[in-house]
Amino acid sequence: MTISEILMIPVGWLATNAVSLLAAVAVLVAGWYLARLAARAIRQLLPLAYGVDKNFAPLLSQAARYGIIIFALVTALNLLGVSNASILTVLGAAGLAIALALQGTLANIAAGIMLIWLRPIAIGEFIQGDGVAGIVVEIGLFGTRLRSSSGLYIFTPNQKLWASAITNHSREPRRRIDVNVSVPDTIDIAKSRKILLRIATADKRVLADPAPNVHVDSFSGAAVNMQLRAWVSTPDYLPVLYALTEEAKIALNRELSGSKEDKAGISVTPDPANPSPETQAHR
């Protein structure tokens, strides 16, 4: 067989199957655009459906997109004369090879399904997990997208998030505020306690039950370390934390008797052991 005869083989095949080839290309193009359209429609319309959890939308939209693309690919191969049995055989072998090579990717898919099913996190909530923290923007098929308190884009694989301890700062309806107060030991502790309790109870955002309380936490050298604890609704956590911290410092400096050195020795800080809620998530 000459080279010219060899080159004529694909030309002859194209001439014979031109219509089928054009139809296959049309199916692939239509499938690609239909997949994008379906994914966008699911993402936008599913959260509007009554009783449907909005967290399902990103995952289902991605699943629908890939499903339509695979269906279009199989249909195009059928139009070119490839039998379903051959396609299934190839897909089975390819699926096994891909499963072995991409075990982590499949684990991310499984973890994403579990995150959606058990719902330890939800879109709009502020979470910490796997060393990252931010507001959940999307729970996808392979990873979860977050937005940090400073507006940074964060993407973490679902498997890492699922395998780590997750702290959800938005899930509970109320949270406790801890404010540490350090005063010189020459200052009246009882009066300091009354001032701090007055500040807490005067803020209408502070809950009456459980009631605010102030206790002596420790002694350190010539300083007495006290702690103000108050409970607030979760959406009020950050503004009330800032307000109580500022008001406590101003009131203690203004009302406590003692020398200028004593007043200069008064310090008020949010409890570092209490996770900082830049944690304020907007639903």
BELRA-V72705 format. One line per field, one symbol per residue. phi: phi as a letter, one per 40 degrees, with the letter a starting at -180 (. if undefined). burial: I if it has 24 or more other C-alpha atoms within 12 Angstrom, else O. A space follows every 10 residues. Layout:
phi: ???
burial: ???
This chain:
phi: .ccccccccc ccccccbccc cccccccccc cccccccccc cccccdcccc gbccccdccc cccccccccc cccccccccc gccccccccc cccccccccc cbcccccccc ccccccccfc badgccbbaf gbaicccabc cbabbbbccc gccbbbddcc cccbcbbbcb cccabccbbc bbbccccccc cccccccccc ccccccccbc ccabbccabb gcbbbbbcba bbcdccdccc dccccccccc ccccbccicc ccccccbbac ccccdccccc cbc
burial: OOOOOOOOOO OOOOOOOOOO OOOIOOIIOO IIOIIOOIIO OIIOOOOOOO OOOIIIIIII IIIIIOOIIO OIIIIIIIII OOOOOOOOOO OOOOOOOOOO OOOOOOIIII IIIIIIOOOI IIIIIIIIIO OIIIIIIIII IIIIIIIIIO OOOIIIIIII IIOOOIIIII IOOOIIIIII IIIIIOIOIO OIIIIIIIII IOIOIIIOOO OIIIIIOOOO OOIIIIIIII IIIIIIIIOI IOIIIIIIIO IIIOOIOOOO OIIOIIIIII IOOOIIIIII IOO
